Amino acid sequence: MRFAAGMAIFAAALTVPLALPIGAAIGLDRPVRDDLTPKDLARVRAVTAPTTDFTKPEDFEAMPGGGATSTKLVNRDSFSQVSANQTFAGEDRFKLGNALFRKLWVSSPSSTEASDGLGPLFNARSCQSCHIKDGRGRPPRPGEDAVSMFLRLSVPPSTEEERRKLATHELSRIPEPTYGGQFQTFATPGLKPEGRVVIDYDERDVTLADGTTVSLRHPTYSVADLAYGPMAGNVLMSPRVAPPMIGLGLVEQIEPADILARADPNDADGDGISGKPSMARDPKTGEPVLARFGWKATIPTIETQTAEAFSGDIGISTPLVTDAFGECSIAQTVCRDAPSGVQSRLGEVEAPDPILGLVTFYSQNLAVPARRDVDAPEVLKGKKLFYDAGCAACHTPKFVTSRNAEDKALRFQLIWPYSDFLLHDMGDGLADGRPVGDADGNEWRTPPLWGIGLTETVNGHTMFLHDGRARNLTEAILWHGGEGQAARDAYAAMDKADRDALHAFLESL
């Protein structure tokens, strides 16, 4: 079973009709903030306006997470620091959440009843196994098992009921009938993993305007050693590496109105950029809300993301996702007959409260590291080139978080994520051909750039994009197509000195 990374878009339309006003689609009549006084709204608009002065750093630019920014020494733990403005009580909650994030789960039955429930099929034994040092995952090297990377699975809708559920966001995708929504490469004793992921790379040269040659590796993904029978012939696969965890709580507190204000799904202004908002249903209320997390912006809250990771990645049930068998499908009867880790005296799920809340709090308060060399001439030159090339059209530099944030540490902070958190068509080269939620097979959420320059320090590699195919910043930029094509071409036209300056700016983030 093979899947080419550059396959054509699957044609099914799974989005909210664009005839609806964007705000109305998620319950907002107008994309205007209601958490601010008119005076504060004017201040926010002024401070988040794009700069035109590249001779010096902007005010507070060195503190990308606002008051929550970590100013600790740069080292392998740079992504693992608590929000700098968190209270003593908050720091204690953070430490408890960190312990649970690092906790290794074991299979049932076990004498360690508070730690059992792993699997029966799984991708990792802990949150930290994928988000190593709270940072960025990577594809496996030759001979390695895939750990911080996995395959998402789905099939096209085949019934009117399935199409209805997708259109109304009751579902974001239709799982593959046997292997579910995520390919599991590990299993508890006595069971077989679903199979293994195989990646083949085809190297292709790209020549830049100054004659520099860059090799891009084009991946093809396949699955082998399937343990539970064949996959559906129309299965859609999409690889994912674990994204960095920093700044998630700040992103969660960006007012929906500020994200919607940057949306232009029909490219009404004719600039070639047509950012589209993504919506999902809140699992607690069932109401449609703006989604901003995940590679395709399908997840509305960090709590939801945490619960789905517990279930899909580790096979642990929580109060939000209560199935103790994780990703085991109904067809995998031997898997669903395996013992679970549910202990009646501890509750109805394997990770009862307060585990979900503590891991969520930890994930919300992983601080963004302070910028480095923000006033260096080379960095300032690169910043101007970043703007001139049009990169800031999608990688929006600044936001101010909500006045109404429940956590004071995240409230009313000027932050610099360099993302608009919208969906963009990135061209056929990066297409996975797999629609999910409001994203079609060519669309991806703009990933934040903060912390990107510390990837090698924290994680020991520089592999970027959703599947880690890019081995450095140059390759990552050259993979941009679709709405990113003009910025990519502007970069390809630069001489080496300008490209180096742009890299210096990105590495300072």
N, C-alpha and C positions, 0 to 999 in steps of 0.2 A: 504494500500500500504506500504510494508516494504522493507527495504534495509539493509542487513547485512554488517557491516564495513569490514569484512574479505572475502568478496566474491571473486570469481575467476576473473582473468583478462579478460576483453573483448578483443577478439582476433583481432579485426580490426586493421590494420596497418595504422597509420595516420601520419607517420613521413617522412621526406625527406629521399630518399634512401641513405643508408650508403655507397653506392659505390661512391657517390660524395665526394670530399674532404670537410672536415668540413668548412674550410675557404671559399671555393667556394660557399658553400650552402648559405652563407650570404654576398657574394660579396667580400670576402677577399681571395686572392690567397695564402697568407702565414700568419700564426699567429705571425707577428712581428710588434711591435709598430713603427709607422711612425711619432710620435709627438716628438721624442727625438733625440738628437745627439748621435752618437756612445758612447761618453763619459758618457752622462747622462744615456743611456741605460745600460751601464755597472754598474753604480752606483745603478740604480734601481734593477737590478738583484742581486747585492750583498746585498742590504738592505732588500730585500724580501725573501732571501734564508732562509730555515728553520734553526732555531737555534739548536746548539748541546750543549750549555752551559746553564744549569739550576740552576747554583749557584747564579745567580743574575738576575735582570730584564734586558731585552734588552733596548737599547737606544730608548727613546721616547715611550716605551710600555705603560706608564701610560696615554698617550694622544691618545686614539684609533681613534679619528676623526682628527688627525693632528692638525693644527692650528685652525681648526673649533671646537675643543673639548670644551664642557662646563665644567667649573671648579666651578660652583655654588654649594652651599651646597646641600647635598643629602636630598631630601624631595619629596612630592607627585608631585611637578612640575619639577622633574629632566628630564623628557622627553619633556618638553615644552619650552626649551631655544633656543634662536637664535644662529646660528653659531658665535662663539666667535670672529672670525676675519672679520665679516661682517661690511660693512660701515654704517655710520649714515643713509644714504638714504636707504640702504638695510634693516636696522632695522625698518624703517618706513614702508616699503613694507611688511615686516614680520608681523608687528602689524596689518596692514590692512587685510592681509591674515588670521591671527589668528581670527579676528573678524568675517570674512566670514566663516571660518571653524567651528566656534561655533554657527553661526546664525541658529535660528529655522525657518524653512520654514512653511508656512501656505497654506491651500487649497484655491482654486479659486472658486468664486470671493471673493476678500477681499479689504478692504480699504487700506491695506498696499501693494500696487501694486508691490513694489520692492522686496517683500518677499513672494509673492504667487506663486503658481505653484506646490506645494507639490503633489506627487502622480500622478494619482489617487490611485495606489497601491504602497506601499513602505515598506521598512524595518526600516527606521529611519528618523527623522525630521531634523537631522543635521549630519555633518561629525563627530563631537565630540561625538554624541550618540553611535557610534560604536567604534571609537578610543578614548575611555575614557582616558582623561589626555594624549592623544597622545600615549597611550600604547596598551596593549594586551587585546583582548576580551576574553570572556569565554562562555562556554555553560550555558544555563539557569538553575537555581536551581529549585527544585520542586515547582510548582505553579507560576513560573515566565514566562513571555513571552520571546521568543528569540529576543534579540536586537543586541548584539555584535557578534552574530552567525547567519548564515542563511544556506540554502541549495541551492547549484547549481544543475541545472537540464539540462538534454540533452537526446537525443535518438540516437541510432546507425544510420548511414547513410543507406538510403533505395534505393537510385537511383545512377546511375553512375555520374550524375551531382553533387550530394552532395559529393560523394567520391572525385571527381575532385577538388571541392572547398576546401575540407579539406586538400588534398594532396598539393595544391598550396598555402595554408594558406589564401585564401580569407575568409574562416571561420575557427574558432578554434573549434567549436562544432555545432551540430544541436539542436536548442532549442526544448523542449517539445512542441507539437503543441498548447496546450491550455494554459499552465502555463508558457511558455517561458523558459528563461535561469536561472531564479532565483525565488525561492518561496517567495512570499510576504505575510507577516503575519499582515500587517496593511493596512487600507484603509481610504480615506477621507469620510466625512459624506455623507450618502446616498448610499454608496457602501459597499460590504462585502469584507473583506480580503480573500485571496486565501485559507486560512486554517491555521492550526497550526502545529508546529513541535512537535513530541513526541519522547523522547529518553528513551530507556530502557537499563540498564546496567547489565551485568552479571559478577560478581566478580570471578576471577580465580587466584589461588595462584601460585607463582613462588618461588622456593627455590634456594638460592645462595649457593656458594661453602662452605661458613662458617656456613651454617645452617639457616641463616636469611631468613625469609619468607616475601615475598612482594606480595600484592594483586594487580592485574591489572584489571581494569574495561573495559570490552569489550562492546562497544556500538552497539545498533541496532537502526536505525532511521526509523520513519514512519511519515506519514502525515495524518491528520484527519480533519473532518469538511470541506471537499472540497466544495467550493462555486460555481465553474464553470464547474461542471461535472467531470467525471473520468479522471485520468491521463492515458497516454499511458501505455499499459501493459509492454513495454520494456524500460520504463523510467530508466535512470541512475541518482542517487542522490549522492551528495557529500557534507558533511558539511564543513563549513569554519568559523573560528573565525577571527576577525580583527587582523592583525599583528601590531606590534609596528611601529611607524612612523619615528623613529630616523635614521639619517644617509642616508636617501634615496637619497639625492642629491649627496653625495659622491659615493654611489654605481652606480649611473647613469653615473658618470665620470670615472669609471674604463674602460680602453681601451678594446674594444672587443678582441683584440689580446691576452691580458693577461688572459682572461677567456678561450678563445679557446686553449691556450697553455696547459691548464690543462685538456682538454677533452681527453677521451680515450674510445670512444663508443664501441669498440670491445675488450676492455681489452687487448690491444696488449702487455702490459708489464706483464700480468699475475698476477697482485697483487689483483685481485678480485674486483677492483674498476673501474667502466666503466662510468664515468661521461659523459653525453651527452648534447651538447648545444641545446638550444631551440630557434626557430626563430618565428617571427611574421611579419606582414606587418605594416609599418608605416602608420597610417591613413591619414597623410597629403600628403605623396608622393606615397603611394602604393608600395614602395620598401621593399624587405625583409631585416630585421635587426635583430640583436641579441636581444632576450627578456630575461629579468632578474628579473622582478617583478611578484608578485603573488605566491601563494603556488605551482603552477605548471609552473612558469616562462612563462606565456603566454602574458605578457604585456611589450612592448618595452620601454616606457617612463613614467615619472611621470605625465606629462600632460595627456597622454592617460588614465592612472590609475585614475586620478582625474575626468576626463570627464565621464568615465564609472561608477565611484562611484556615481557621481551626478545623472546619468541617472538610473542605476540599483538599487541603495540603496534608493534614495530620490525621484526619478521621476522628476528631473529637467533637462531641456535641456540646452545645451551649444553650442558654435560654432563648437565643434568637434563631438558632438552627438546631433543631432538637433531634434529628435522626442520628442515632448512635453509630450508624454504619457508614457515615461519610459519603464518599462517592461511589459506593457499591450500588450497582443498578439492580433492579428487580430481576433481571436476567441472570445475575451472578448469585445464584442461590447458595452455593457453598460459602460464599463470602458473607451473606446475610444470616447464615446459620451459625457463624462464628460467635464466640462469647463477646459481650460488650463490657465496657467499664462502668456501666451505670450501677451505683450502690444506693439502695433504697434509703439508707440512713443519711446519705449525703445529698439526696435530691433525685430528680428525674432525668438529669443529664450528667455527662461525664465531667464537665467543667462548670459546676454551678456557680452562682454568685458567691463571692465578688470577683471571680477570676476574670470574666469577660470585661468587667468594668475597670479592673486594674491594668490589664494589658491595653485596653483602649486608651486609658489615661497616659500610660507610658508612651504609646504611639503618638498621642497628641502633643507630647511635650519633649520630643527629641529636637534639640535646638539646632538652628542653622549656624554653622561656624562663621565667624567674622571674616570679611574680605581681607585679602593680602594685596599689598602694593597698589592700593586703589589710586594713589596719586602719581604713580610712575608714568613718565612720558609715553613709554611704549604701550602701557595699558590704556591710557587716555586716547592715544591714536587708534588702538584697536576698537575701543568703544565707539568712536566716530565711524569707523569702517563698518561696524556692526549695524549701526543705524542707517548709514548710507546704502548698505546692501539690502535693506528692507527686512532684516531679521527681526527687528522690534515690532513688525506688523503682527506677528503671531506670538513671539516671545515678549509679551508685554512686561516692561520692567517692574512697575510699581502698583501696589494697592494699599489701601488702609482698611484694616479689619473692622468688624462690627463693634459698635458701642454696646451692643447687647450680648456680647459673648459671655457665657456663663462663667468661664475661667478668666479671672482678672488678668492673668499673665498673658492672655491672648487678645485682650480687649483693646481696640483703638490703637493698633500698632501699624506704623509705616513699614511695609515689607517689600522685598525685592525678589520675587520668585522667577521672573522672566518666563512667564507663561500666561496665556489668556484662558486656559482650561476649556477651550472649545475644540470641536472636531474639525479637522482639515483634511482635504483630499491630498495625499502625499505622493500620488502618482502610481503607475503600475509597478515600478521597481520595488517599492516597499509594500505593495498590496499583499494581504494575506487571503483575499477573496472570501472572507468569512464575515458576514454581517452579524452584528451583535448589538442589541439595544437600538439606539438611534444611529449607530455608526455603520456605514456600508463597508464593503470589502477593501476600499481604498483609503478609508478615513481613520485617523488616529488623533487622540488628544495631544495637544502641545505639551510635551513634558517640561517641568520646571528645570532651569539650568543652575539654580543655586547649589553650590557644593560640587559642581562637576569637575572643578580643578583639583579636588582632593580625592578623586576616585582611585588613582594609583596609590596614594599614601594610605588610604583606608583599606582598599580591597586588593591591591597588588596587581591591578590590570587596568586597561583603558579600553574596554569593550563596550560600545554604546549601541543605541537603538533597541527596539523591543525584543530582538533576539540576539543581541550582542555581535551581529555580523561585522560592524564597524570596529576596527582595531585601534582607532585613534580618532581625534577630532576631524582631521582631514577627510577620512573616509565617511564619517557620520554626515558631514556637510554635503559631500558629493552624492550621497544617496538621496538627498532631497529632490523630489519631483513634484508634479502637480502644482499646488499653490506655493510650494517652496522652490519651484524651478528658477524663478527670476533671481532669488537670493543666492541659490546655488551657482547660477551662471555668473553672477557678480563676483563671487568668491573665486571661481575658476579663472576669471579674467585678471585677478590680482597678480602682481609679481610676488616673489618669495618674501620680500621685506614686509609687504602689507599683510600677507597671510600669517607671517610670524607675529605681527602686531595683533591681529585678530585673535590668534591663539593665546597670546599673552593676556588679553582681556578675558577670554573664556576661562583660562586657568586661574584667574584671580577671583572668580566667582565662588 
